[in-house]
Amino acid sequence: QVQLVESGGGLVQAGGSLRLSCAASRIIFSANTMGWYRQAPGKQRELVATITSGGNTDYTDSVKGRFTISRDNAKMTVYLQMNSLKLEDTAIYYCNKFPGRSYYYWGQGTPVTVSS
């Protein structure tokens, strides 16, 4: 069964922190590089961070030094620790394997709203 369940989003003031979680089914998670993506209102979905099955990470420039991606292979869960949040981080956040093709199954995402 294909499953992606994102959680942990919410409303936070600028400068605050949130930790997102994504529980994935084995067919998506196993041996795959996983990624966090986000889609802001009126914009296309963009890649935020990736993590390989061995734990190597990469980030888009706008979140470097503020966000940390991690994974628990035993729990088939990917996390995104977001610190020093900015207004422009407001978006719906999704996880999926990388690269995330538009025709893949996508979960509902978890909304993050950063207020001033």
Secondary structure as a PSIPRED ss2 file (coil, helix, strand):
# PSIPRED VFORMAT (PSIPRED V4.0)

   1 Q C   1.000  0.000  0.000
   2 V C   1.000  0.000  0.000
   3 Q C   1.000  0.000  0.000
   4 L E   0.000  0.000  1.000
   5 V E   0.000  0.000  1.000
   6 E E   0.000  0.000  1.000
   7 S E   0.000  0.000  1.000
   8 G C   1.000  0.000  0.000
   9 G C   1.000  0.000  0.000
  10 G E   0.000  0.000  1.000
  11 L E   0.000  0.000  1.000
  12 V E   0.000  0.000  1.000
  13 Q E   0.000  0.000  1.000
  14 A C   1.000  0.000  0.000
  15 G C   1.000  0.000  0.000
  16 G C   1.000  0.000  0.000
  17 S C   1.000  0.000  0.000
  18 L E   0.000  0.000  1.000
  19 R E   0.000  0.000  1.000
  20 L E   0.000  0.000  1.000
  21 S E   0.000  0.000  1.000
  22 C E   0.000  0.000  1.000
  23 A E   0.000  0.000  1.000
  24 A E   0.000  0.000  1.000
  25 S C   1.000  0.000  0.000
  26 R H   0.000  1.000  0.000
  27 I H   0.000  1.000  0.000
  28 I H   0.000  1.000  0.000
  29 F H   0.000  1.000  0.000
  30 S C   1.000  0.000  0.000
  31 A C   1.000  0.000  0.000
  32 N C   1.000  0.000  0.000
  33 T C   1.000  0.000  0.000
  34 M E   0.000  0.000  1.000
  35 G E   0.000  0.000  1.000
  36 W E   0.000  0.000  1.000
  37 Y E   0.000  0.000  1.000
  38 R E   0.000  0.000  1.000
  39 Q E   0.000  0.000  1.000
  40 A C   1.000  0.000  0.000
  41 P C   1.000  0.000  0.000
  42 G C   1.000  0.000  0.000
  43 K C   1.000  0.000  0.000
  44 Q C   1.000  0.000  0.000
  45 R C   1.000  0.000  0.000
  46 E E   0.000  0.000  1.000
  47 L E   0.000  0.000  1.000
  48 V E   0.000  0.000  1.000
  49 A E   0.000  0.000  1.000
  50 T E   0.000  0.000  1.000
  51 I E   0.000  0.000  1.000
  52 T C   1.000  0.000  0.000
  53 S C   1.000  0.000  0.000
  54 G C   1.000  0.000  0.000
  55 G C   1.000  0.000  0.000
  56 N C   1.000  0.000  0.000
  57 T E   0.000  0.000  1.000
  58 D E   0.000  0.000  1.000
  59 Y E   0.000  0.000  1.000
  60 T C   1.000  0.000  0.000
  61 D H   0.000  1.000  0.000
  62 S H   0.000  1.000  0.000
  63 V H   0.000  1.000  0.000
  64 K C   1.000  0.000  0.000
  65 G C   1.000  0.000  0.000
  66 R C   1.000  0.000  0.000
  67 F E   0.000  0.000  1.000
  68 T E   0.000  0.000  1.000
  69 I E   0.000  0.000  1.000
  70 S E   0.000  0.000  1.000
  71 R E   0.000  0.000  1.000
  72 D E   0.000  0.000  1.000
  73 N C   1.000  0.000  0.000
  74 A C   1.000  0.000  0.000
  75 K C   1.000  0.000  0.000
  76 M C   1.000  0.000  0.000
  77 T E   0.000  0.000  1.000
  78 V E   0.000  0.000  1.000
  79 Y E   0.000  0.000  1.000
  80 L E   0.000  0.000  1.000
  81 Q E   0.000  0.000  1.000
  82 M E   0.000  0.000  1.000
  83 N C   1.000  0.000  0.000
  84 S C   1.000  0.000  0.000
  85 L C   1.000  0.000  0.000
  86 K C   1.000  0.000  0.000
  87 L H   0.000  1.000  0.000
  88 E H   0.000  1.000  0.000
  89 D H   0.000  1.000  0.000
  90 T C   1.000  0.000  0.000
  91 A E   0.000  0.000  1.000
  92 I E   0.000  0.000  1.000
  93 Y E   0.000  0.000  1.000
  94 Y E   0.000  0.000  1.000
  95 C E   0.000  0.000  1.000
  96 N E   0.000  0.000  1.000
  97 K E   0.000  0.000  1.000
  98 F C   1.000  0.000  0.000
  99 P C   1.000  0.000  0.000
 100 G C   1.000  0.000  0.000
 101 R C   1.000  0.000  0.000
 102 S C   1.000  0.000  0.000
 103 Y C   1.000  0.000  0.000
 104 Y C   1.000  0.000  0.000
 105 Y C   1.000  0.000  0.000
 106 W C   1.000  0.000  0.000
 107 G C   1.000  0.000  0.000
 108 Q C   1.000  0.000  0.000
 109 G C   1.000  0.000  0.000
 110 T E   0.000  0.000  1.000
 111 P E   0.000  0.000  1.000
 112 V E   0.000  0.000  1.000
 113 T E   0.000  0.000  1.000
 114 V E   0.000  0.000  1.000
 115 S E   0.000  0.000  1.000
 116 S C   1.000  0.000  0.000
